[in-house]
């Protein structure tokens, strides 16, 4: 055989190996936080939108059988300058994160405090725009980009490895997909 066939075969084997290791990291059961991490892994491994260095992950309204997570441009994530490390954010400022494949994924949990660690990670990814104040007394994070439509991931509660994704600007709970959460 010619060397180009061997190169092609090696490339295919590498791609299949990477895909299978990503799938092995997906959990089948777990909490809402585990479902969010699965959604982030699905997004970062299967989505063409992944070009920025950081993303905001918003929890949508839950349906009876589904969690919903939306990846969107930054619109509300502001740290009020009166907030401080160790305190709870007064708005939607992200206070939880995960770093995957040199991308930072941020989200807001009402019961989590702002940590120096998250501020340091946001600075590392240039996610905080301290030089430009759009609203007095607030420190905005940089706009993550204008997605033409936001990406929604619907994760089954009973088996968090089953999901569907949809592009849309807005999806209401009544419009959530009819996902077969019991097949797998």
Rosetta blueprint (number, residue, H / E / L):
1 X L
2 X L
3 X H
4 X H
5 X H
6 X H
7 X H
8 X H
9 X H
10 X H
11 X H
12 X H
13 X H
14 X H
15 X H
16 X H
17 X H
18 X H
19 X H
20 X H
21 X H
22 X H
23 X H
24 X H
25 X L
26 X L
27 X L
28 X L
29 X L
30 X L
31 X L
32 X H
33 X H
34 X H
35 X H
36 X H
37 X H
38 X H
39 X H
40 X H
41 X H
42 X H
43 X H
44 X H
45 X H
46 X H
47 X L
48 X L
49 X L
50 X L
51 X L
52 X L
53 X L
54 X E
55 X E
56 X E
57 X E
58 X E
59 X E
60 X L
61 X L
62 X L
63 X L
64 X L
65 X L
66 X E
67 X E
68 X E
69 X E
70 X E
71 X E
72 X E
73 X L
74 X L
75 X L
76 X L
77 X L
78 X E
79 X E
80 X E
81 X L
82 X L
83 X L
84 X L
85 X L
86 X L
87 X L
88 X E
89 X L
90 X L
91 X L
92 X L
93 X L
94 X L
95 X L
96 X E
97 X E
98 X E
99 X E
100 X E
101 X L
102 X L
103 X E
104 X E
105 X E
106 X E
107 X E
108 X L
109 X L
110 X L
111 X L
112 X L
113 X E
114 X L
115 X L
116 X H
117 X H
118 X H
119 X H
120 X H
121 X H
122 X H
123 X H
124 X H
125 X L
126 X L
127 X L
128 X E
129 X L
130 X L
131 X L
132 X L
133 X L
134 X L
135 X L
136 X L
137 X L
138 X E
139 X E
140 X E
141 X E
142 X L
143 X L
144 X L
145 X L
146 X L
147 X L
148 X L
149 X L
150 X E
151 X E
152 X E
153 X E
154 X E
155 X E
156 X E
157 X L
158 X L
159 X L
160 X L
161 X L
162 X L
163 X E
164 X E
165 X E
166 X E
167 X E
168 X E
169 X L
170 X L
171 X L
172 X L
173 X H
174 X H
175 X H
176 X L
177 X L
178 X L
179 X L
180 X L
181 X L
182 X L
183 X L
184 X L
